[in-house]
Amino acid sequence: MFQEHIPGKEADDLADDLADDLAAVLIPDDDVLAVLEKVIRFCKIEPRKQDEIYKEINMKPHADTRKKYIDPLITVGLLERTIPDKPTSPNQKYRLTSRGYEILIDKYDNK
């Protein structure tokens, strides 16, 4: 199973992978990477609505928040919409992709 708390080196490895994947989309700083990692971990168990994600990362619901923390993860294929043809649906949720799971498994379960 996934571990909730990942010390030092392993957390750095995930941050490095996220930085590499996201470099084409944005230039993330350490604070952004920490929030992106939190979003990935939060969405690993079940699909989450935007409001749930915003609450988990202590951000206010806003288009800029989505553009900074959710959209880049979709762009690089770590998150996906549950209703891809209706991105603004009030029932929209976000879930971890198989690629997102692979990153978590590679970094944490195989250590």
C-alpha positions in Angstrom: 0.0 0.0 0.0 0.9 3.7 -0.2 2.7 5.3 2.7 1.3 8.6 3.9 4.4 10.0 5.4 7.5 9.8 3.2 10.8 11.0 4.8 13.6 12.9 3.2 15.1 11.3 0.1 12.0 9.6 -1.2 10.0 12.8 -0.9 12.8 14.6 -2.7 12.6 12.0 -5.5 8.9 12.6 -6.1 9.5 16.3 -6.1 12.3 15.8 -8.7 10.0 13.7 -10.9 7.3 16.3 -10.6 9.7 19.1 -11.5 10.9 17.2 -14.5 7.4 16.4 -15.7 6.1 19.9 -15.1 9.1 21.8 -16.5 7.4 21.9 -20.0 4.2 23.3 -18.4 5.5 25.8 -15.8 8.6 26.5 -13.8 7.6 25.2 -10.4 9.3 26.4 -7.2 9.6 24.2 -4.1 6.4 25.6 -2.6 4.4 24.8 -5.7 5.9 21.3 -5.9 4.9 20.6 -2.3 1.3 21.5 -3.1 1.3 19.5 -6.3 2.5 16.5 -4.4 -0.2 17.0 -1.9 -2.8 17.1 -4.7 -1.5 13.9 -6.1 -1.6 12.1 -2.7 -5.1 13.4 -2.0 -6.5 12.2 -5.3 -4.9 8.7 -5.1 -7.7 7.1 -3.0 -10.8 8.4 -4.8 -11.8 11.1 -7.3 -12.0 14.5 -5.7 -14.0 17.6 -6.5 -12.2 20.9 -7.0 -13.5 22.3 -3.7 -12.2 19.2 -1.8 -8.8 19.7 -3.4 -8.8 23.4 -2.6 -9.7 22.7 1.0 -7.0 20.0 1.3 -4.3 22.4 0.0 -5.7 25.4 2.0 -6.4 27.5 -1.1 -9.5 29.5 -2.0 -11.6 28.3 -5.0 -10.4 30.4 -7.9 -9.5 29.9 -11.6 -5.9 30.9 -10.9 -5.7 28.2 -8.2 -6.9 25.6 -10.7 -4.5 26.8 -13.4 -1.6 26.7 -11.0 -2.2 23.4 -9.2 -4.7 21.2 -11.1 -4.3 22.0 -14.8 -0.5 21.3 -14.9 -1.1 17.8 -13.4 -3.7 17.1 -16.1 -1.4 18.4 -18.8 1.5 16.1 -17.8 -0.9 13.2 -17.4 -0.8 12.7 -13.6 -4.5 13.7 -13.0 -7.5 13.3 -15.2 -11.1 14.5 -15.2 -13.9 12.1 -14.5 -16.0 13.8 -17.1 -13.5 14.8 -19.7 -16.0 16.1 -22.2 -17.5 18.5 -19.6 -14.6 20.2 -17.8 -16.8 22.8 -16.1 -19.5 20.3 -14.9 -20.5 20.8 -11.3 -20.1 17.0 -10.9 -16.5 17.1 -12.2 -13.9 15.3 -10.2 -10.3 14.6 -10.6 -8.5 11.3 -10.2 -5.0 10.0 -10.3 -4.1 8.5 -13.7 -2.2 5.2 -14.1 0.9 7.2 -14.7 0.3 9.1 -11.4 -0.1 5.7 -9.6 3.1 4.5 -11.2 5.0 7.4 -9.8 3.7 6.9 -6.3 4.3 3.1 -6.5 7.8 3.5 -7.9 8.8 6.1 -5.3 7.3 4.6 -2.2 6.2 0.9 -2.5 9.4 -0.3 -4.1 11.8 1.2 -1.6 
